[in-house]
Amino acid sequence: MKFLSVFIITCLLNLSAGAQNLTGITGIPDTSYTNYSAFRSSRKTRPDIRLVSELQNSSVGKKMSLVYTRYGDRRMLMDVFYPTQKSRNNHIAILIIHGGGWRSGNRSQHYALASYLANLGYACFTPEYRLSTEALFPAAVYDLKAAIRWIRKEAANYAIDTSRIAALGFSAGGELAAFLGVTGNLPLFEGTSGIVKGKTNVGAVIDMDGILSFVHPESGEGDDRKNTSAATYWLGYPKKGNEHLWEAASSLSYVSPFTPPTLFINSSVSRMHAGRDDYRALLTAYGIYSEVKTFPDAPHSFPQFEPWFSPGVQYIDQFLQKVFAK
């Protein structure tokens, strides 16, 4: 798929602005997806799984509920898990983006992952972002770009190497992580809140079961026959008749020679990596490194559970050490 020009994308995103459906913006948080709800659902078929708790260790420091940007009175919060021990080199930073169908979930979803990675020497940041109950695409992208700029500004406080920042996400967060990777510094998706100066490109992406295209044949998004799909809520337009708009919201549309190395960690649910193989083919054509790690027996919510959590942490660590090797 060819790279879409900024002009074409702008036209597409504004083409049907008057018809955008805003009924999904309820202002009421959707709490339907939590780690525990995912655990209860997943253990019906895998009774042996264990929900992983946050690591309590003196080598991991925490700073909670930091404001990284504002929209009027609305404060956007971020938590930081960082190594307390001094290192000869500044730390790799990881922006960890939660899942929940762009409508549910919250930033506490990956406290366990953030704490275990911080214990390995990474500075981890878990931001909230505006979900589709509050604002529609590309609001979440603007938020996360503001979070990256905040991380770069605060780098000295956490001994971060600003040339080594990774975006990591699960499910909807994985889709967003990939989208950040392919649209770094692209003016259309930068937003104007918070710290407006500073680059938003990342040097690596870890996509855990996040789709790469909303319009790919493998995608399950856009089927609104029984219920409104998560992506329909988030984009504000049905897929039928607005396919180009859905394409403009897809990471696969922006893969370029500037796309960072990417690690895909996937479950057994094939629709949750829609577009991955086409995405990787483009990366290969551009000479960009990528990996796929698949847990063939894992449910979609595998990142929160053992027996997949520990090997997942190992895959992330090995990948980042490889692509950020000095």
N, C-alpha and C positions, 0 to 999 in steps of 0.2 A: 504493500500500500504506500502510495507516495506521500511525502511530507506535505501537510496542508499549510499554505501561506497564511501569515497573520491576517492579511486582508480578507481572504476567503473565510477564515474562522470567525472573524468579527462579523461578517455578513451573516453567516449561519447562525451565530448565537443571538443575533438581533432580528432574524427573519420573522419569527413568530412570537415576538415578545408580548404582543397584545393578547395572545391566546394562551399564555402560560397559566397553568392551573396552580393556584396558591392555596387550595383548600387543605393541603397537607401541612401547612404552617399553622400549627395549633397553639404554639407557645407552651405546650405541656410536654415535659420530657417523656420519652418512650423508654420505659424500663424493662421491656420484654426480654431483652438479651442481656444476660449477666453470665459471669463464669459459672455460677451455681446452676442457673437454668440450663446452660449448655452441658454441665456435668450430669444433671438428672436425665437429660435426654440421651446423652451419649452412652451412659452406662446401661441403658436398656439392651444394647447389643454388645457392649464391652464392659461387663461387670467388674473386670479386673483393673479398670483405670483408677488413677489417683489424681485428685486436683492438687496442683503444686502451690505452696504458700510462699510468700515473700521471704527471702533469705534475711535472717537477722544476724548481722556480722559486723564487728567493729571496723572491718576494713572497708565498709560501705557507708558513706555519709548520705544524708537526705536533706533536701530543702523542698518544702511543700507549699503549694498554692501561690506560686510566684506569678505575678501579672506580666504577661509578655506583650499584650496589646489591649486596646480598649475600643469599643464602639459606643460612644456616649457613656452611659452609666454601666454598660455591659463590660465586665472585666473577663478577659480570656486568661485562663490559668494553666500553669505548667508545673510539673514536679520534676525534681532532678535527683538522680541516684548517681553518685560519683565515688571514685576510689579515694580513700583517705590517705593512703600511703604515697609518698612522693616517688616520682619516676624520673629517670634521666631524660625521657622524651615526653612531650605533651601527648595527651590522650586522644584516641579516636573518639569522636562524638557520634552517638546514635539517636536519631529522632524516632521514637517508637509510637506508631499510630494505631489506635484501637479499631476493632471492627464493630459490626452491628448493623450492616445494611445502610450505612449513611444516615440512619434514623435512630438507632439505639446504641447501647454500649456507652462506656465512659473511660476516662483516662486511667482509672485504677485497674483496668482489665489486665495490663501487663506489668504490674508492679513486681511480680515474681521474676519475670524475664529481665526486667531492668535491674533488679538487685543482683541476680546471678551474673549478668554481663558486667555490671560495675565491679563485682568481686574479681572478675578476670582483667580489670584494668580499663574498662570503657566508661566514658561519661555518658549517661543515658537520660533522655528527656522525654517525658510523657505528657504531651499537650492535650487539652481539650480542643475541640473544633466545633463549629456550628453545624448541627445536624439538620436534617430536612424538616424537623418540627419547628425550626427557628429561621432557617434561610436556605435557599436553594443553590445548586451549582452555579458558579464556581466559588461560592462563599468559603467552603471548607478549604479549597486550594489557597485562597487569599490568606486564610488563617495560618495555614501550615507554612506558607512562604514567610509570613511575618515571624513565625516561630524560628525559622532558620536564620533570619536576620538577627533576631534576638540572641540566638546561640552564638553567632559570630561576634556580636557586640560584647557578650559576657564571657568570651573565651578565656580571658586572663583569670577570671575568678574560679574556673574549673580546670585550668591547665590544659586547654583544648588546642589541638592542632587544627586550625581552620581549613587547611587543605585536605583534611581527612574527616569528612562528615558523611555519614551514611543515613539513608532513609529506610526504615524497616516498618512493615505493617502487616496486619493480619486481616484477611477477608476484604471488607470495604477499605480498611486501612492499608492492605497490600495494594489494592487498586490505586489508592491515593499516593502511596510511596512510589509506585512506578510512574504515576503522572508527574510527581515532583521531579523524578529523574529525567524525564524526557522534555520537561518545560522549564528547566532551570534558566533564570534570567530572561525568560520570554515575556516581554512587556504586557501582553494581553492578560497574563495570569499572575501578575505580581501583586496586585492590590495596592492600596494607598494607606493602610493603617499601620500604626506602630512606628517602628524604625523603617523609614522608607528608603534609606540609603544602605547599600550592601548587597552582595551577591546572594542568590538563592540556589545556585547549583549545588548538587551533592556529588560525591565521588564514588558512591556505591549505592545499590538498592538491594534490599532483601524483601522479596514478595512472598508472603506465606498465604497461599490459597486466595490470592486476589486476581480478579479477571483483568485481562489486558484489552478487551474490546467488548463494548456493549452490543455491537451489531454482528459479531462473529457467529457463525452457525452453531458453535458450541455453547454460546451464552444462553442462560435460562432467563435473563432479564427481559422485561418488556411484555410478558404474557399476563395481561390484565383481565383475562376472561373470568376468573373467579375472585381474585383480589388484586388490588393495585400492587404492582411489583415495586421492590425497593428502589430500583433505578428510576422508575416512572415518578415516584414521589420526589426523588432527589433532583431530577432534571426538570420536572414540572411539565413535561410534554410526554404524551404516549409515543411509543416507538413508531407505530404505523403513521406514515405521512410526515414523520420528522426524522427519518433515518440519518440524514446528513448531520442533523444536530447531535444525535447520539454518537455518530462517528467522530464529531468534533470534540466530544467529551471522553474519547477513548485514547488510552496511552499509545496503542498501536499506531495511531495516526501521526505520531510525532517522532518516531524512532529516527535517529540521525547519527552522523559520525560523532556527535557530542554526547550521546546517551552513555551513562556510566555502566561499568560492569554490573551484572545482575545475578543474584542467586534466587532461584525459585525453590521453595520448600512446599511440597504439595501433599494433600491427603489423597484418599481413594476416590474423591468426588470430582469427576472429570470436568463438570461444568464450571467448577470454581477456578480453573486455570484457562478459561476460554481465551483463545488467541495467543497462548504462550508459545506454541511451536512456530507460528508465523513471526512472532516477535523475535524469537531466538535466531531464526533464519536471517532476519535483517541485521541483528547484532553480528552474526558470523560474517555476513557480507561486508560489514564495516570493520571487521577485525577486532571486535569488542568481545571480551571474555564473558561467558555466562556458564552457569551450572544449574542442574536440576537434581534435587534430592526428593524422592517420593517415598512416603510411608504407605504401602499398598493396602494396609489393613486399618488405616486411621480414619476416624470421622472428621468432618470439616473443622470442628473446634479443637483439633489435636494440640495446638501450641500451649494450651493451659494444662495438659494432662501428661502424666507418665503412663506408658513407657516411651512417649515421643518427645517429651520436654527436654530431657538431658541430651539425647543425640541431636536435637534441634539446636541447642545452645552450642554444641560442639561444631556443627556445620557452619553456624554463623561466625564463630570465632575463627575457624580455619579459613573461611572465605575472606573475611576482612583482613586477616594477617597476610593473605596472599596478595590481594589487590592493593593494599596500602603498605606493602613492604617497602622499607627504606633502603 
